[in-house]
Amino acid sequence: MRSKTTTASLYVVISIPRVHVLAGVLTTMWQASDVDTPSYEQLFENNHQWVADELAGMWQVADVLVEGEPIPGHQMIGAIQRIEQAGDRVTITAGGIIHDMHCDGTEANGVNDVAEFDKQTPIVVVATFEDGIHVLRPIGLPIEVNRWLEGDDLMWQYLGFTCRLVRLGSNETTPS
């Protein structure tokens, strides 16, 4: 499903403060937005609209592929991701981390928090939408993390493996 963001809804999305996770702190810390909020008139003049696959929802890893081959019992099977999306704003909650970003290709508005593996290592990640794919490029690392829809499933490509995630429900769903 494709969604279009109206100028009015984009203004609201840009105005909401972003979440940053601080090293060593597992709770979410709200901080003032570091996005320069344009006026409603500027948005209207520039006709800012993003068209991207609607990734929002509660997702669970069903299959993991490495070099195209299924890996039964992979540690990622069963992992859950909650994705929220409005315009170019995306939040991904998984593994005790909330990545909150604007997908505008800048470091300042991308992911600026900590890595999931130790919840302490600071990361800066540029986020974009490219041909319907949500692309994350960590600064200083030669990798890309991609998410896209394939039919009703979410595909997630990360560090040498690709996961197929099935939708458990909307992003309002509580995992069991």
N, CA, C and O atoms as a DFTB+ gen file, in Angstrom:
704 C
 N C O
     1  1       0.838      -1.161       0.000
     2  2       0.000       0.000       0.000
     3  2       0.895       1.241       0.000
     4  3       1.874       1.305       0.743
     5  1       0.563       2.199      -0.815
     6  2       1.291       3.459      -0.852
     7  2       0.496       4.491      -0.077
     8  3      -0.735       4.485      -0.093
     9  1       1.209       5.374       0.601
    10  2       0.516       6.454       1.295
    11  2       1.134       7.766       0.859
    12  3       2.337       7.839       0.604
    13  1       0.329       8.787       0.775
    14  2       0.821      10.115       0.451
    15  2       0.670      10.986       1.675
    16  3      -0.332      10.910       2.386
    17  1       1.657      11.803       1.915
    18  2       1.619      12.708       3.042
    19  2       1.187      14.071       2.559
    20  3       1.758      14.610       1.611
    21  1       0.188      14.630       3.201
    22  2      -0.256      15.967       2.844
    23  2       0.658      16.989       3.480
    24  3       1.367      16.686       4.440
    25  1       0.645      18.190       2.955
    26  2       1.467      19.260       3.509
    27  2       1.120      19.504       4.964
    28  3       2.018      19.693       5.785
    29  1      -0.159      19.503       5.304
    30  2      -0.580      19.746       6.680
    31  2      -0.066      18.661       7.617
    32  3       0.429      18.971       8.701
    33  1      -0.174      17.378       7.216
    34  2       0.284      16.310       8.100
    35  2       1.803      16.305       8.207
    36  3       2.334      15.960       9.262
    37  1       2.512      16.672       7.156
    38  2       3.969      16.753       7.203
    39  2       4.399      17.813       8.203
    40  3       5.361      17.604       8.942
    41  1       3.713      18.939       8.241
    42  2       4.046      19.995       9.190
    43  2       3.930      19.472      10.616
    44  3       4.786      19.757      11.455
    45  1       2.890      18.718      10.892
    46  2       2.698      18.151      12.224
    47  2       3.830      17.179      12.539
    48  3       4.385      17.226      13.637
    49  1       4.184      16.303      11.606
    50  2       5.229      15.307      11.816
    51  2       6.567      15.973      12.088
    52  3       7.280      15.556      13.001
    53  1       6.925      16.990      11.328
    54  2       8.205      17.668      11.512
    55  2       8.251      18.390      12.851
    56  3       9.326      18.540      13.432
    57  1       7.101      18.838      13.353
    58  2       7.038      19.601      14.593
    59  2       7.208      18.752      15.848
    60  3       7.508      19.300      16.909
    61  1       7.029      17.447      15.768
    62  2       7.093      16.574      16.943
    63  2       8.551      16.350      17.332
    64  3       9.363      16.002      16.476
    65  1       8.904      16.545      18.617
    66  2      10.284      16.286      19.046
    67  2      10.672      14.836      18.777
    68  3       9.833      13.937      18.831
    69  1      11.956      14.621      18.488
    70  2      12.441      13.272      18.199
    71  2      12.937      12.593      19.455
    72  3      13.250      13.250      20.448
    73  1      13.007      11.272      19.408
    74  2      13.489      10.455      20.519
    75  2      14.961      10.158      20.298
    76  3      15.373       9.824      19.187
    77  1      15.754      10.281      21.354
    78  2      17.162       9.879      21.318
    79  2      17.404       8.947      22.495
    80  3      16.981       9.233      23.615
    81  1      18.081       7.839      22.246
    82  2      18.434       6.929      23.322
    83  2      19.875       7.240      23.693
    84  3      20.761       7.222      22.839
    85  1      20.105       7.521      24.958
    86  2      21.442       7.874      25.427
    87  2      22.198       6.618      25.829
    88  3      21.606       5.650      26.308
    89  1      23.531       6.641      25.626
    90  2      24.367       5.485      25.949
    91  2      24.155       5.053      27.392
    92  3      24.221       5.866      28.314
    93  1      23.899       3.764      27.575
    94  2      23.754       3.204      28.901
    95  2      22.378       3.394      29.524
    96  3      22.131       2.906      30.627
    97  1      21.475       4.096      28.837
    98  2      20.143       4.345      29.373
    99  2      19.136       3.628      28.484
   100  3      19.070       3.899      27.285
   101  1      18.361       2.727      29.047
   102  2      17.429       1.940      28.261
   103  2      16.089       2.637      28.079
   104  3      15.299       2.231      27.226
   105  1      15.819       3.668      28.855
   106  2      14.560       4.379      28.705
   107  2      14.711       5.461      27.645
   108  3      15.821       5.873      27.308
   109  1      13.591       5.906      27.135
   110  2      13.581       6.918      26.097
   111  2      13.695       8.297      26.709
   112  3      13.036       8.588      27.707
   113  1      14.502       9.131      26.141
   114  2      14.681      10.499      26.608
   115  2      14.149      11.437      25.534
   116  3      14.642      11.422      24.407
   117  1      13.153      12.253      25.862
   118  2      12.624      13.222      24.901
   119  2      13.496      14.455      24.957
   120  3      13.791      14.972      26.035
   121  1      13.904      14.923      23.797
   122  2      14.705      16.134      23.698
   123  2      14.079      17.026      22.648
   124  3      13.306      16.576      21.803
   125  1      14.429      18.298      22.717
   126  2      13.911      19.229      21.721
   127  2      14.326      18.770      20.335
   128  3      15.416      18.229      20.149
   129  1      13.459      18.989      19.376
   130  2      13.719      18.588      18.004
   131  2      14.926      19.331      17.454
   132  3      15.085      20.533      17.668
   133  1      15.775      18.597      16.742
   134  2      16.883      19.263      16.080
   135  2      16.583      19.426      14.593
   136  3      17.492      19.596      13.781
   137  1      15.311      19.372      14.250
   138  2      14.871      19.617      12.882
   139  2      14.438      21.067      12.791
   140  3      13.638      21.523      13.608
   141  1      14.947      21.796      11.821
   142  2      14.453      23.149      11.593
   143  2      13.053      23.030      11.032
   144  3      12.869      22.539       9.919
   145  1      12.070      23.472      11.786
   146  2      10.681      23.330      11.390
   147  2      10.305      24.441      10.419
   148  3      10.280      25.610      10.803
   149  1      10.013      24.095       9.167
   150  2       9.597      25.118       8.206
   151  2       8.170      25.567       8.515
   152  3       7.408      24.860       9.174
   153  1       7.834      26.731       8.034
   154  2       6.468      27.205       8.209
   155  2       5.542      26.402       7.292
   156  3       5.985      25.782       6.325
   157  1       4.258      26.429       7.618
   158  2       3.267      25.766       6.781
   159  2       3.342      26.308       5.358
   160  3       3.218      25.552       4.394
   161  1       3.545      27.614       5.227
   162  2       3.610      28.242       3.901
   163  2       4.823      27.734       3.108
   164  3       4.721      27.499       1.904
   165  1       5.974      27.562       3.784
   166  2       7.160      27.043       3.099
   167  2       6.915      25.629       2.591
   168  3       7.310      25.297       1.473
   169  1       6.271      24.797       3.395
   170  2       5.967      23.442       2.955
   171  2       5.043      23.461       1.749
   172  3       5.240      22.711       0.793
   173  1       4.040      24.318       1.801
   174  2       3.088      24.405       0.704
   175  2       3.785      24.867      -0.573
   176  3       3.560      24.308      -1.646
   177  1       4.641      25.903      -0.451
   178  2       5.365      26.422      -1.616
   179  2       6.262      25.364      -2.234
   180  3       6.314      25.222      -3.456
   181  1       6.971      24.618      -1.389
   182  2       7.932      23.626      -1.875
   183  2       7.281      22.282      -2.202
   184  3       7.939      21.386      -2.732
   185  1       5.974      22.136      -1.883
   186  2       5.221      20.926      -2.180
   187  2       5.943      19.664      -1.702
   188  3       6.063      18.687      -2.440
   189  1       6.421      19.701      -0.452
   190  2       7.098      18.533       0.107
   191  2       6.110      17.400       0.293
   192  3       5.202      17.490       1.119
   193  1       6.281      16.348      -0.460
   194  2       5.473      15.141      -0.287
   195  2       6.369      13.944      -0.525
   196  3       7.152      13.915      -1.474
   197  1       6.245      12.962       0.342
   198  2       6.998      11.739       0.188
   199  2       6.020      10.626      -0.162
   200  3       4.947      10.523       0.432
   201  1       6.388       9.819      -1.102
   202  2       5.588       8.646      -1.424
   203  2       6.495       7.445      -1.172
   204  3       7.524       7.281      -1.827
   205  1       6.105       6.619      -0.224
   206  2       6.905       5.447       0.123
   207  2       5.966       4.345       0.557
   208  3       4.821       4.598       0.930
   209  1       6.460       3.114       0.505
   210  2       5.661       2.011       1.018
   211  2       5.319       2.285       2.475
   212  3       6.135       2.819       3.226
   213  1       4.129       1.922       2.858
   214  2       3.671       2.098       4.232
   215  2       4.220       0.937       5.053
   216  3       3.669      -0.163       5.034
   217  1       5.301       1.188       5.768
   218  2       5.981       0.148       6.533
   219  2       5.422       0.001       7.944
   220  3       5.772      -0.943       8.651
   221  1       4.559       0.924       8.359
   222  2       4.057       0.930       9.731
   223  2       3.362      -0.379      10.084
   224  3       2.602      -0.933       9.291
   225  1       3.637      -0.854      11.277
   226  2       2.992      -2.055      11.768
   227  2       3.852      -2.766      12.785
   228  3       4.976      -2.352      13.068
   229  1       3.317      -3.831      13.327
   230  2       4.043      -4.717      14.228
   231  2       4.442      -5.925      13.386
   232  3       3.582      -6.605      12.826
   233  1       5.744      -6.192      13.297
   234  2       6.270      -7.219      12.405
   235  2       7.070      -8.255      13.184
   236  3       7.715      -7.933      14.182
   237  1       7.024      -9.521      12.714
   238  2       7.799     -10.590      13.344
   239  2       8.583     -11.345      12.281
   240  3       8.057     -11.673      11.217
   241  1       9.853     -11.616      12.584
   242  2      10.709     -12.353      11.651
   243  2      10.210     -13.791      11.550
   244  3      10.128     -14.506      12.548
   245  1       9.875     -14.203      10.320
   246  2       9.381     -15.559      10.062
   247  2      10.453     -16.432       9.428
   248  3      10.545     -17.624       9.725
   249  1      11.268     -15.838       8.550
   250  2      12.305     -16.593       7.832
   251  2      13.571     -15.758       7.751
   252  3      13.520     -14.529       7.692
   253  1      14.710     -16.445       7.750
   254  2      16.001     -15.792       7.558
   255  2      16.715     -16.509       6.413
   256  3      16.807     -17.736       6.382
   257  1      17.216     -15.706       5.474
   258  2      17.963     -16.252       4.335
   259  2      19.395     -15.725       4.367
   260  3      19.631     -14.549       4.641
   261  1      20.344     -16.612       4.082
   262  2      21.740     -16.217       3.899
   263  2      22.135     -16.724       2.532
   264  3      22.065     -17.922       2.255
   265  1      22.558     -15.792       1.664
   266  2      22.887     -16.109       0.276
   267  2      21.745     -16.877      -0.391
   268  3      21.977     -17.810      -1.159
   269  1      20.517     -16.473      -0.089
   270  2      19.341     -17.057      -0.722
   271  2      18.858     -18.365      -0.122
   272  3      17.823     -18.883      -0.541
   273  1      19.580     -18.912       0.847
   274  2      19.218     -20.198       1.457
   275  2      18.594     -19.975       2.833
   276  3      19.114     -19.186       3.622
   277  1      17.479     -20.662       3.134
   278  2      16.857     -20.519       4.456
   279  2      17.748     -21.080       5.559
   280  3      18.420     -22.097       5.384
   281  1      17.737     -20.389       6.698
   282  2      18.523     -20.825       7.854
   283  2      17.554     -21.120       9.005
   284  3      17.247     -20.228       9.795
   285  1      17.069     -22.371       9.106
   286  2      16.148     -22.713      10.199
   287  2      16.847     -22.517      11.553
   288  3      18.029     -22.826      11.702
   289  1      16.104     -22.003      12.528
   290  2      16.659     -21.829      13.866
   291  2      17.554     -20.620      14.042
   292  3      18.162     -20.464      15.101
   293  1      17.655     -19.752      13.032
   294  2      18.478     -18.549      13.149
   295  2      18.004     -17.724      14.336
   296  3      16.805     -17.664      14.606
   297  1      18.927     -17.089      15.045
   298  2      18.590     -16.326      16.255
   299  2      17.604     -15.185      16.019
   300  3      16.964     -14.734      16.969
   301  1      17.462     -14.705      14.789
   302  2      16.541     -13.608      14.506
   303  2      15.095     -14.075      14.338
   304  3      14.178     -13.258      14.420
   305  1      14.872     -15.364      14.107
   306  2      13.498     -15.859      13.918
   307  2      12.697     -15.607      15.192
   308  3      13.106     -15.973      16.294
   309  1      11.548     -14.970      15.004
   310  2      10.682     -14.624      16.130
   311  2      10.884     -13.205      16.640
   312  3      10.053     -12.700      17.394
   313  1      11.981     -12.549      16.239
   314  2      12.226     -11.169      16.684
   315  2      11.113     -10.255      16.176
   316  3      10.575     -10.457      15.087
   317  1      10.783      -9.258      16.973
   318  2       9.683      -8.351      16.648
   319  2      10.211      -6.937      16.432
   320  3      11.090      -6.469      17.155
   321  1       9.658      -6.269      15.427
   322  2       9.948      -4.868      15.145
   323  2       8.631      -4.110      15.081
   324  3       7.669      -4.567      14.464
   325  1       8.597      -2.953      15.720
   326  2       7.446      -2.060      15.607
   327  2       7.906      -0.862      14.802
   328  3       8.870      -0.189      15.167
   329  1       7.211      -0.598      13.700
   330  2       7.574       0.520      12.834
   331  2       6.414       1.496      12.791
   332  3       5.263       1.112      12.588
   333  1       6.738       2.761      12.985
   334  2       5.759       3.827      12.833
   335  2       6.271       4.737      11.724
   336  3       7.476       4.958      11.600
   337  1       5.359       5.260      10.925
   338  2       5.758       6.058       9.771
   339  2       4.718       7.126       9.498
   340  3       3.514       6.869       9.509
   341  1       5.213       8.334       9.254
   342  2       4.361       9.441       8.816
   343  2       5.242      10.358       7.975
   344  3       6.181      10.972       8.480
   345  1       4.928      10.441       6.698
   346  2       5.771      11.250       5.807
   347  2       7.163      10.667       5.758
   348  3       7.329       9.464       5.553
   349  1       8.171      11.511       5.944
   350  2       9.553      11.035       5.934
   351  2      10.021      10.642       7.330
   352  3      11.195      10.323       7.521
   353  1       9.124      10.660       8.299
   354  2       9.458      10.320       9.687
   355  2       9.191       8.839       9.919
   356  3       8.090       8.354       9.660
   357  1      10.203       8.121      10.409
   358  2      10.090       6.692      10.696
   359  2      10.690       6.430      12.069
   360  3      11.758       6.946      12.397
   361  1       9.999       5.625      12.872
   362  2      10.603       5.111      14.099
   363  2      10.560       3.594      14.030
   364  3       9.555       3.003      13.634
   365  1      11.664       2.976      14.422
   366  2      11.765       1.517      14.453
   367  2      12.153       1.132      15.872
   368  3      13.205       1.530      16.373
   369  1      11.288       0.352      16.510
   370  2      11.534      -0.098      17.878
   371  2      11.787      -1.602      17.815
   372  3      10.945      -2.367      17.346
   373  1      12.957      -2.010      18.293
   374  2      13.330      -3.432      18.279
   375  2      14.521      -3.635      19.202
   376  3      15.385      -2.764      19.303
   377  1      14.571      -4.760      19.863
   378  2      15.742      -5.112      20.668
   379  2      16.075      -4.109      21.754
   380  3      17.244      -3.961      22.111
   381  1      15.075      -3.411      22.293
   382  2      15.322      -2.457      23.367
   383  2      15.813      -1.098      22.904
   384  3      16.250      -0.291      23.723
   385  1      15.751      -0.830      21.613
   386  2      16.229       0.441      21.047
   387  2      15.112       1.072      20.232
   388  3      14.328       0.369      19.595
   389  1      15.040       2.396      20.250
   390  2      14.122       3.137      19.386
   391  2      14.962       3.985      18.454
   392  3      15.644       4.910      18.895
   393  1      14.918       3.674      17.161
   394  2      15.587       4.501      16.152
   395  2      14.532       5.447      15.581
   396  3      13.558       4.999      14.975
   397  1      14.719       6.737      15.771
   398  2      13.758       7.766      15.364
   399  2      14.457       8.653      14.341
   400  3      15.516       9.209      14.631
   401  1      13.880       8.792      13.150
   402  2      14.595       9.477      12.071
   403  2      13.654      10.169      11.103
   404  3      12.481       9.818      10.981
   405  1      14.200      11.152      10.426
   406  2      13.588      11.712       9.221
   407  2      14.422      11.174       8.059
   408  3      15.651      11.210       8.112
   409  1      13.776      10.685       7.028
   410  2      14.464      10.063       5.894
   411  2      14.742      11.113       4.834
   412  3      14.208      11.064       3.725
   413  1      15.598      12.073       5.204
   414  2      15.894      13.185       4.304
   415  2      17.346      13.193       3.835
   416  3      17.781      14.151       3.196
   417  1      18.104      12.132       4.145
   418  2      19.474      12.009       3.661
   419  2      20.501      12.794       4.451
   420  3      21.648      12.911       4.020
   421  1      20.111      13.343       5.617
   422  2      21.073      14.117       6.408
   423  2      21.482      13.357       7.664
   424  3      20.728      12.537       8.188
   425  1      22.693      13.648       8.136
   426  2      23.152      13.064       9.393
   427  2      22.368      13.633      10.569
   428  3      21.993      12.899      11.483
   429  1      22.123      14.923      10.546
   430  2      21.462      15.597      11.669
   431  2      20.070      15.041      11.934
   432  3      19.663      14.937      13.091
   433  1      19.338      14.684      10.895
   434  2      17.958      14.229      11.058
   435  2      17.811      12.719      10.980
   436  3      16.706      12.191      11.105
   437  1      18.928      12.022      10.773
   438  2      18.887      10.563      10.729
   439  2      18.888       9.984      12.136
   440  3      18.486      10.652      13.088
   441  1      19.339       8.745      12.266
   442  2      19.413       8.073      13.562
   443  2      20.636       8.617      14.296
   444  3      21.745       8.598      13.762
   445  1      20.435       9.092      15.500
   446  2      21.520       9.594      16.344
   447  2      21.308       9.042      17.747
   448  3      20.807       9.742      18.628
   449  1      21.691       7.790      17.951
   450  2      21.527       7.192      19.271
   451  2      22.582       6.125      19.506
   452  3      23.767       6.388      19.303
   453  1      22.189       4.927      19.927
   454  2      23.163       3.889      20.251
   455  2      22.850       2.605      19.487
   456  3      21.717       2.368      19.069
   457  1      23.886       1.786      19.317
   458  2      23.740       0.511      18.615
   459  2      23.014      -0.492      19.504
   460  3      23.123      -0.458      20.730
   461  1      22.271      -1.387      18.855
   462  2      21.499      -2.388      19.600
   463  2      22.392      -3.394      20.315
   464  3      22.047      -3.852      21.404
   465  1      23.544      -3.753      19.720
   466  2      24.331      -4.860      20.262
   467  2      24.833      -4.620      21.685
   468  3      24.948      -5.573      22.455
   469  1      25.139      -3.361      22.058
   470  2      25.592      -3.105      23.427
   471  2      24.843      -1.961      24.109
   472  3      25.053      -1.687      25.291
   473  1      23.976      -1.304      23.359
   474  2      23.165      -0.191      23.855
   475  2      24.014       0.930      24.455
   476  3      23.563       1.667      25.332
   477  1      25.256       1.044      23.965
   478  2      26.146       2.097      24.435
   479  2      26.937       2.760      23.320
   480  3      27.246       3.949      23.408
   481  1      27.269       2.017      22.274
   482  2      28.082       2.560      21.191
   483  2      27.275       3.578      20.400
   484  3      26.252       3.234      19.808
   485  1      27.728       4.839      20.384
   486  2      26.987       5.865      19.633
   487  2      27.001       5.556      18.134
   488  3      28.009       5.110      17.586
   489  1      25.861       5.802      17.483
   490  2      25.773       5.634      16.035
   491  2      25.098       6.849      15.418
   492  3      24.237       7.487      16.023
   493  1      25.513       7.143      14.204
   494  2      24.871       8.165      13.373
   495  2      24.573       7.472      12.058
   496  3      25.463       6.893      11.436
   497  1      23.310       7.534      11.635
   498  2      22.885       6.803      10.451
   499  2      22.050       7.716       9.564
   500  3      21.071       8.311      10.014
   501  1      22.446       7.820       8.304
   502  2      21.678       8.587       7.318
   503  2      20.531       7.704       6.831
   504  3      20.729       6.530       6.520
   505  1      19.328       8.283       6.770
   506  2      18.141       7.534       6.345
   507  2      17.532       8.178       5.105
   508  3      17.442       9.402       5.009
   509  1      17.112       7.337       4.152
   510  2      16.457       7.817       2.932
   511  2      15.390       6.810       2.502
   512  3      15.344       5.679       2.986
   513  1      14.538       7.254       1.584
   514  2      13.673       6.356       0.829
   515  2      14.179       6.406      -0.602
   516  3      14.295       7.487      -1.179
   517  1      14.482       5.256      -1.181
   518  2      14.996       5.189      -2.543
   519  2      14.229       4.117      -3.302
   520  3      14.347       2.930      -3.001
   521  1      13.448       4.536      -4.282
   522  2      12.653       3.607      -5.086
   523  2      11.798       2.688      -4.217
   524  3      11.716       1.486      -4.473
   525  1      11.159       3.257      -3.185
   526  2      10.280       2.490      -2.318
   527  2      10.985       1.690      -1.242
   528  3      10.337       0.963      -0.488
   529  1      12.299       1.811      -1.157
   530  2      13.081       1.075      -0.154
   531  2      13.544       2.049       0.927
   532  3      14.059       3.125       0.622
   533  1      13.359       1.664       2.194
   534  2      13.877       2.440       3.320
   535  2      15.330       2.031       3.488
   536  3      15.624       0.873       3.784
   537  1      16.250       2.992       3.298
   538  2      17.683       2.709       3.300
   539  2      18.345       3.422       4.472
   540  3      18.153       4.622       4.670
   541  1      19.133       2.668       5.254
   542  2      19.914       3.216       6.356
   543  2      21.391       3.001       6.062
   544  3      21.816       1.893       5.736
   545  1      22.171       4.079       6.180
   546  2      23.620       4.004       5.937
   547  2      24.362       4.548       7.156
   548  3      24.471       5.763       7.326
   549  1      24.877       3.646       8.011
   550  2      25.632       4.096       9.174
   551  2      26.917       4.814       8.743
   552  3      27.651       4.331       7.881
   553  1      27.171       5.965       9.350
   554  2      28.375       6.741       9.041
   555  2      29.599       5.962       9.527
   556  3      29.632       5.481      10.660
   557  1      30.600       5.846       8.657
   558  2      31.845       5.175       9.008
   559  2      31.830       3.663       8.842
   560  3      32.829       3.003       9.130
   561  1      30.715       3.103       8.383
   562  2      30.642       1.654       8.163
   563  2      30.241       1.382       6.715
   564  3      29.374       2.070       6.175
   565  1      30.859       0.390       6.086
   566  2      30.554       0.098       4.673
   567  2      29.344      -0.813       4.506
   568  3      29.411      -1.805       3.780
   569  1      28.240      -0.486       5.171
   570  2      27.047      -1.334       5.085
   571  2      25.815      -0.491       4.791
   572  3      25.818       0.727       4.970
   573  1      24.769      -1.161       4.339
   574  2      23.441      -0.581       4.191
   575  2      22.452      -1.518       4.855
   576  3      22.612      -2.738       4.817
   577  1      21.437      -0.943       5.460
   578  2      20.329      -1.713       6.011
   579  2      19.102      -1.303       5.204
   580  3      18.797      -0.114       5.102
   581  1      18.400      -2.273       4.632
   582  2      17.261      -1.972       3.763
   583  2      15.997      -2.649       4.270
   584  3      16.028      -3.775       4.765
   585  1      14.875      -1.930       4.135
   586  2      13.550      -2.489       4.418
   587  2      12.632      -2.126       3.269
   588  3      12.639      -0.992       2.790
   589  1      11.822      -3.117       2.819
   590  2      10.872      -2.874       1.751
   591  2       9.750      -3.897       1.852
   592  3       9.891      -4.947       2.478
   593  1       8.641      -3.563       1.222
   594  2       7.518      -4.495       1.194
   595  2       7.623      -5.380      -0.035
   596  3       7.971      -4.926      -1.125
   597  1       7.313      -6.653       0.165
   598  2       7.233      -7.628      -0.910
   599  2       5.915      -8.353      -0.703
   600  3       5.822      -9.262       0.122
   601  1       4.889      -7.948      -1.461
   602  2       3.544      -8.446      -1.194
   603  2       3.083      -7.928       0.150
   604  3       3.151      -6.726       0.410
   605  1       2.613      -8.823       1.010
   606  2       2.169      -8.437       2.353
   607  2       3.288      -8.499       3.385
   608  3       3.076      -8.148       4.546
   609  1       4.470      -8.939       2.979
   610  2       5.580      -9.135       3.910
   611  2       6.560      -7.965       3.874
   612  3       6.689      -7.267       2.869
   613  1       7.241      -7.774       4.994
   614  2       8.322      -6.796       5.088
   615  2       9.632      -7.546       4.931
   616  3       9.859      -8.551       5.605
   617  1      10.483      -7.073       4.057
   618  2      11.811      -7.657       3.888
   619  2      12.817      -6.737       4.575
   620  3      12.712      -5.514       4.491
   621  1      13.792      -7.338       5.254
   622  2      14.789      -6.582       6.013
   623  2      16.151      -7.186       5.723
   624  3      16.421      -8.334       6.074
   625  1      16.998      -6.413       5.086
   626  2      18.333      -6.869       4.703
   627  2      19.348      -6.215       5.631
   628  3      19.429      -4.989       5.712
   629  1      20.126      -7.047       6.334
   630  2      21.017      -6.529       7.381
   631  2      22.210      -7.454       7.572
   632  3      22.029      -8.645       7.824
   633  1      23.416      -6.930       7.457
   634  2      24.657      -7.637       7.788
   635  2      24.733      -9.094       7.315
   636  3      24.949     -10.000       8.120
   637  1      24.557      -9.311       6.026
   638  2      24.761     -10.644       5.464
   639  2      23.560     -11.568       5.482
   640  3      23.659     -12.713       5.040
   641  1      22.430     -11.101       5.980
   642  2      21.229     -11.934       5.921
   643  2      20.032     -11.085       5.545
   644  3      20.041      -9.861       5.681
   645  1      18.996     -11.770       5.065
   646  2      17.736     -11.115       4.709
   647  2      16.624     -11.819       5.464
   648  3      16.530     -13.046       5.451
   649  1      15.781     -11.031       6.122
   650  2      14.651     -11.582       6.877
   651  2      13.351     -11.269       6.165
   652  3      13.193     -10.212       5.556
   653  1      12.424     -12.209       6.253
   654  2      11.040     -11.974       5.835
   655  2      10.226     -11.854       7.107
   656  3      10.196     -12.770       7.928
   657  1       9.566     -10.714       7.265
   658  2       8.756     -10.467       8.447
   659  2       7.283     -10.480       8.065
   660  3       6.903      -9.987       7.003
   661  1       6.468     -11.043       8.930
   662  2       5.027     -11.058       8.713
   663  2       4.392     -10.044       9.654
   664  3       4.851      -9.833      10.777
   665  1       3.323      -9.423       9.165
   666  2       2.644      -8.394       9.956
   667  2       1.796      -9.072      11.029
   668  3       0.946      -9.911      10.730
   669  1       2.040      -8.697      12.277
   670  2       1.236      -9.188      13.389
   671  2      -0.007      -8.325      13.560
   672  3      -1.012      -8.764      14.119
   673  1       0.073      -7.113      13.079
   674  2      -1.036      -6.183      13.202
   675  2      -0.541      -4.770      12.999
   676  3       0.571      -4.549      12.519
   677  1      -1.372      -3.818      13.367
   678  2      -0.985      -2.413      13.237
   679  2       0.091      -2.094      14.264
   680  3       0.405      -2.921      15.121
   681  1       0.651      -0.903      14.178
   682  2       1.672      -0.521      15.153
   683  2       1.068      -0.308      16.539
   684  3       1.799      -0.041      17.493
   685  1      -0.253      -0.421      16.665
   686  2      -0.920      -0.332      17.959
   687  2      -1.024      -1.706      18.625
   688  3      -1.435      -1.804      19.781
   689  1      -0.653      -2.771      17.900
   690  2      -0.762      -4.137      18.407
   691  2       0.248      -4.375      19.524
   692  3       1.397      -3.943      19.426
   693  1      -0.171      -5.053      20.571
   694  2       0.733      -5.450      21.645
   695  2       1.167      -6.880      21.382
   696  3       0.325      -7.771      21.275
   697  1       2.503      -7.118      21.275
   698  2       2.951      -8.491      21.021
   699  2       2.600      -9.418      22.196
   700  3       2.624      -8.998      23.353
   701  1       2.275     -10.674      21.887
   702  2       1.931     -11.618      22.955
   703  2       3.150     -12.364      23.433
   704  3       3.050     -13.202      24.329
